[in-house]
Amino acid sequence: MKRLLLLLLGVISLSANAEVRVEAYAQPEGDVYLGQRVRLMVDVRTDARFTTAPRYPELKLAGVVALLPEALGVSYTDRSEDATWIGHRQRYVLFPQRVGALTIPPIELPLAVAVEGQEKGEARVVKTPAVTINVVAPPGAADVSAFVTTPLLTVSDNWDRDLGELKVGDAITRTITQRAEDVFALVMPSVEFGDIEGLGVYPATPDLDDRAQRGQYSATRVDRVTYVLQSEGEFTIPAVEVSWFNPQRRRMMTETLEAVTIEVAPNPDAVIGDTDSSDTESVFEIEALVRAALDWLANNIHWLTLVAGTLFALHRLWRRFMPGLIRGFREARERYRHSESRYFRDTQRALRSGNVDRFIRSFWRWADRLPGRRPPLSLSVLRDVASETGMAATWTETEAARYRGGKTGTTTPFRLRDLRHLRRAYLCGQTDAGRPGASLHKLNP
């Protein structure tokens, strides 16, 4: 079966101008151990060129921790079979968590290749062949509850203070660090801290760190626990055991941190109770939140710097340009407040209200602001214009309605289109010099 998966090639000829080949295979070949790192290699080649590189989706497989460490992949050139192939290689990293046959279904890869007559190339979706991996349990796995498969693992611990002079009310913190090769921190076993009578036990959120250098991976997991000494006497903090399987030596191994015995002296000044325990727990919760916030800041410092720079640039632009823009806006608003168009709008609103008094007052305020008022829009001029435009009777009726009593005194026969027609007639009857035209009715639209 050696290199069997390598021979599973998906050959796709969607165009006479370009050929695309896809292959997928697993490393290492043959059986793999539970939790062992497996590389799923995906190669895409074309005898033309890629105008859009293949896009590799995230894998979601039951019973597998799947990661995509390199987001961009690697491009290469291969000259074989009397042709030059442009290739793109990507690798997925898998950590099987179940024993048995693991089948990775075909993966759809959108891409585009150059074809004659198409500037952006021809868009395609190719599929990898299915890949099957046989996962077996390592020797000795039945005797341990949790383990990690790695060629090298070390475990160390340290305390934040001397354990020689302890008294009731003190707090001591133990830090346990695991370092492993060829593995990710996500799959490293957690450290269990059991309850100890007379001690308050407060584990913190573990710190996970992954490093990659030239295709080699290393991981670090840091677990912290704080013990609050609530009673006097002798206490034993249990040993910590971390199991791991070495696939090179094919042996299950155990790293042990020996049990620690401490003497706690009485402390008359210490007050230990439910309230203190609750307060202490809150302190450690806050500490964990602060540590998580600092980690987030460290991981996102580049984005925060970008946001801060953008805000600073916007602030400078605001200080430089906004005063002028605001001043211009205010000046434009003030000009509009005293403009003919604004008073004409108020006159239209007054006309819509149906109140003759309000309409007449608004009308003359608007008339005072007509441009080039030579002659002004006086009552006599208005009657002449109204007569020319056929609205003399309507204007006369409007004036009369102002002085009528009863319900008819609050309505006007004047209409919006009459008002707009009157405005156009007056404005168009003015010459460029502001003098009245020789014949108003000829200029009337």
N, C-alpha and C positions, 0 to 999 in steps of 0.2 A: 504493500500500500504506500511505499515511500513516494512522496511527491504526487500522490494521487490527486489531492485537492488542487495542486498546481496545474494539472492537466485539464481541470474543469474550466474551460474557457468559454465565455459567452461572446460569440462572434456575431456582430450586428452590421449589416450592410444596408443602411437606410438611404444611401445616395451613391451614385456611381462615382462621385468625386472624392469621397472620404470613407474610410473604414475605421470602425472603433472596436477594440477588443477589451474585454474585461475578465479579470481573474481574481480569485480570492482563495487564501489558504491560511492555515494556522501554524504558528510556531510556539512551542516545539511540536514536532510531528508525533503521532502515536498517542498512547495514553498519557493523560495529565492528572496530577494529584488535586484533590479537593483544596481549593484556595490558592493554587499555584497560578502565577501570572502567565497568561496566554496572550500572544500577539495575534490579532486578526489582521493580516496584510491584504490590502485591496490595491490592485494595479489597474489603471485605465490607460490604454494606448491608442493613438490614432496615427495613420500615415499622412495626415494633413497637419493641422495645428489646432489647438484649442483657442477659440475666441472668448469662451467663458469656461473657467476651470470647473471640474466636477465639484458639486456641493454635497458634503458628507453629513447625513443626519445623525443625531444621537441614537444610540441603540437602547431599547428598553426590552430586556429579556427576563423572563421569570427565572429566579434562582441564580442570577448572574449580576455581579457588579461590573458594569460596562462604562469605560471612560474613553474620552477622545483627547489625549494629552496635547497633540499638535493640531492646532486648528487649521493650518494652511496646507499641511502635507509637504511633499518633496517632488519637484519636477526633474525629469531626466531625459536624456536622448539615447536611443538604442538603434544601432545599425546592424540589421540582420535580414536574412532572406532577401537580399538585394534591394532593401528598402530602408528608409530612415523613419523611425517611429518616435513620436513625441509622447512621453509618458508622464503620468502623475500617480504618485504612490502615497497612500495614507495608511496609518496603523491605528487600530483600536486596541485597547488594553482590557482584557477580561479577567475576572476572578470568579471562577465557578464556585457556587455555594451548595450545590447538590451533586450527589453521586449518580452516575448514569449517562446515557447518551444525551448530549446537548447539541441541538440542531439550530443553527443560525440561518434564518430564512433569507431569501434574496433581498438585497438592499438596493433601493431605487436611487440612482445618481443622476440628477439633472445636469446637463452640460450643453455646450455649443461648439461646433467644429466649423472650420472655414470651408466653404464651398464656393464655386465659381458663380459670380453674379449676386451674391448676398454679402453686403457690407458687414453685418453683425453676425454672420455665420448662421448655421442651421441648428436650431434648438432640438435637443433630443433628451430622452430619458432612457438610460441603460440600467440593466440589473446585473448584480453579481450572482454567481451560482450559489446555491445553498451549501453550507459547510457544516459538517458534523464532527463533534469533539467527544471523545469518550473520557469521562471523568471517573476516577477511581479513588477510594478512600486510602489514605496512607497507612502504613503499618503502625499500630498503637493508637490510632485515632479513637477507638472505642473506650480507651482508658482515661481520656481527658474530656473536660466539658467544652473547652474552647482552645483554639490554637491558630497560628498563622503559619503559612507555608512560605519560607524564605531561606536563602542560603546563609544568612548571618543575622543574628539578633543579639542585642545586649540590653541589660536592664540595670539601672542604678538608681539610688535614692539619696536624699539628703534632708536634713532638718534645718529649720530656720533659727534654731537656738540650741544651746547646750542643754542636754537632758539630765545634767547632774543635780541641779538645784531647782526643783519644781515644787510648787505649792498650789493649794486649791485656788481656783479662779484664773490660773494661767491658761494660755492658749498656745499650742505648738502646731506647726504646719509641716507636713511631710510631702515632699515632691518626688514622684517616681517617674523616671524617664526611660522610655523604650526607643531604641534605634534599630532599624531593620533595613536590609538591602533588597532591591528588586521587588518592592512592594509599595503600596500606598497606605498612608496612615488611616484611611477610612476603614480598612479591613483588619487593622491590628486589634488584638483582644483588649477589652476594657478591664480595668482593675476593680475588683469588688472589695468594698470596705464594709465589713460587718459591724453590727452594733456591739458596743462594749459597755457593760454595766459600770456606772460611775464616771463614764466619759461621754461627752457630747461629740458625735461624729458628724462632720459637715463636709462632704465631698464638693469640689468645685467642678465646673464644666471643663472637660479636657481640652488641651490645646493640640491641634493637629497641624503638621507641617510636612509638605512634600517638596522634594528637590529633584531636578532632572539635569543631567550633565552628559552630553554626548550619548544620548540614548540609555544611560544608566540612571535608575531611579533609587532614591533613598527616602525613608520616611521617619518621622519622629512623632511620638505621642507622649504628652506630658499630663500626668494625673496628679492632682493636688487634693489633700484632705487636711482639715484642721480638727484637732482634738481639743476640746475644752475640758479642763480638769475640774470635775464637779465634786469629787470626794477624795479624801485622803486615803493612803494605803499604797499597795503594790499592784500594778496593772501590767498585763502582757498584751502588747499589740501583735496580732497574729502575723505569721510569715506571709509573704506574697510570692506566688508561683505563677510564672508565665510559660506556657507550653508553646513550642514551635517545631515544625517539621522541616528538616533539611532535605530537599529533593536530591541533592548531589550525593549525600551519604545515605539517603533513604532511611533516616532514623528520626524518631520522635525525641525531642530534647526538652529540657526544662531549665529555666533560669529561676533561681530562688533568692529572695531577700529574706534573711533570717528574722525570726521574731525578735521584738524589742521589749525589754522589761524596764518599767520606769517606777520610781518611788515619788509619791506625791505627799508633801508635808502639809500639816494643817495650816490654816490661815484664818485667824480670828476676824480679820477685816473683810474677808470675802463673804458675799451674800449670794448664795446659789439657790435658785428656785425657778419656777416656771417663767416668771417675768424675765429674769436674766437670760434664761435659755432662749426665750423668744427674741429678746433683744440681740443676743449673740447671733442667732440664726439670721436676723434681719441684716446685721452687719456683714455677714458673709455673702448674703444674697446681693447686697449693694456692691460688695467687692467684685463679685462675679460679673455683675452688670457693667461696672467700670472697666474691668479687664476686657469684656466683650466689645465695649465701645472703643477702647484703645486699639484692639485688633482690627475693628472695622475701619478706623481712621487710617491705620497703617496700610491696609489693603486697598483703600480707595483714595490715597493721598493725591494721585495724579488727577483723578476726576475733580476732587475738591480744589486743587490748584487751578484747573481749567475754569471751574465755576467762579472762583474768586477773581481770576483775571478778567473774565467776561463782565462780572459785576463792576469791577473797577473801570473798565473801558466804557461801560454804559454810564457810569457816574460822571466820568470826564465829559462824555458827549452831552449829557444832560446839562452840566454846568456851562458848557460852551454855547450850545445852540438853543436850549429851552427858554432862557430869558427873552431872546429875540422873537422866538415863535409865540410866546405868551403875549409879548408886547404887540406883535402884529395882529394876534387874534383879538386882543382887546380893542385895538384901533379899528379893526374891521367891524367888530360888534358895535362900537360907538357910531361909526359911519352908518351902519345899517339902522340903528335906532332913530336917526334923524333923516333917513332917506325917504324919497317919494314912494318907493316900493313897499316899505314897511307901513306907511300911513295908508297906502292903497289897500294893503291887506287888512288893516283895521277897519277901513270903510266897508270892505266886502263882508267882514264878520258882522258889522253893525247892520248891514242890509239883510243878512241872513236872519238876524234876530227878530226882524219885523217891526222894530220900534222906530217910529219916524224921527223923534227927537234925537235919538242916539245916532241915527243915520245921517241927519242933516249936520250935526256937530262934527262927526267924523269926516263927512264929505268936505266941509270947508277947511278942516285941518289938513286934509290931503291936498286940496287945491292950493293952499299956501306954499306947498313944497314942490309944485310942478316945475320942471326946468324950463328956462327961457320964457318966463311968464310975461310976455309983451304982446298983447295986453294981458293983465292978470285974468284969471278965470273968475271974473266978477259975475253978479247975477245977470247983468245984461248980456255979457259975452256968453254965459252959460245958455241963456235962452236962444241966442243966435246959433250956437253950436247944436243945441237940442233941436232947433227948428231945421237946421241943415241935415241933421241925422234922423229926422222924423220922430224925435222923442219930446217935442215941445209939449204935447198934451199930457204925456206921462209925467214930466217934471212939474207942470202946473198942478196936476192932481196930487202930486207928492207934497207940494207946498201947501195946498189947501187942506190935506189930511192932517197936517201938523196942528191946525187950529180947530179941527172938529172935535166935538165932545163925543163921549160914549166909546163903544168898542171900535168904531171905525177910525178913531184918532190914533190908534196904535199900529196901524198897518199902512203899507205903501205899495202902490202898484209898480214901483220901480223894480226892475229885475237885474240879476247879475250880468246878464249878457248886454243889457242896456248900459250898465256902468262901464263894462270893459270896452264896449263900442265907443262910448263917449271919450274914454281915456285915449284910445287909439286915434280918434278923430282929432282931438286937441293936440296930442303930441306930434302927429304927422302933419298938422297944419302949421307947425313952427319951422322956419327956415334955419339954416345953419347959423345965421347971425342972431337968431333969437327974435326976429321980427315976424309979425303975423303974415301968413301967406296971402297972396293976392286973391285966391279963390279957394276957400276952405273945402267946398264940396268936391272939387277936383282931386284934392289930396286925401280925401276921406277914403280909407280902404274899403 
